[in-house]
């Protein structure tokens, strides 16, 4: 963080704060944050529990600066990794100026939604309910849903919206700026995230793996950047990364027949990383078995799931 940020005069109405985005897996939190900050920071897939870390995305504009915190989807943990993921979410709820609770309006409310609402029940900062995918729900069904949720707890605002299409996201942003305190920016105004490029690159690899695997495999994979060599002028950035799996039987699935799956993952991830850093990339991927890595504290520490 630059010391200069606190010395710039932004006027008396400049609002600054932090906002946690929380919801069930696949509620659309990552899609929303990427849209709000105007850049792809969080990876997106149709697999639950895609987000494993707390990722900060910074939006700076004339009204002020909001630091969004994308959190792992709220779920009941079954592994030590998942316990840590839920700890990340609970910690985020305790450290922010406002919370956006995202609920998929196209799905019936169930025990998962109740678990989510109970989790935010003790939050003292303003809580805004974002009803995502509202454009896919008939209005006669949407209004009773809003009334039912309004009876569950007091919300500072309820905003029907679509994170994917951007419908009514401006209304959500206006409600959030209204809830922010006045103050100096927390990050330099050209900052987008506090995460390293290496972290974002590893996530790009994992995203492509999620797109190309099935069933339980996405939950059993992790990606670690082993080396990152900056090139001489005119040459490629050389990156080596390892994909870890939980069982011996999963390794051939990741590699694919004749190496097809691993090659497809590498080709797509290479393009994504090159776009991210603005340089050509030579990406080399390896696959290793690490039994029960989701229960290994030291390994989880190295992945920064804390």
Buried (B, 14 or more C-beta within 10 A) or exposed (E): EEEEBEEEEBEEEBBBBBBBBBBBBBBBBBBBBBBBBEBBBBBBBEBBBBBBBBBBBBBBEEBBBBBBBBBBBBBEEEBBBBBBBBBBBEBBBEEBBBBBBBBBBBBEBEEBBEEBBEBBEEBEBBBBBBBBBBBEBEEEEBEEBBEEBEEBBEBBBBBBBBBBEEBBBEBBBEBBBBBBEEBBBBBBBEBBBBBEBBBBBBBBBBBBBBBBBEEEBBBBBBBBBEEBEEEEEEEBBBBBBBBBBBBEEBBEBBBBEEEEBBEBBBEBBBBBBBEBBEEEBBBEBEBEEBEEBBEBEEBBEEBBBE
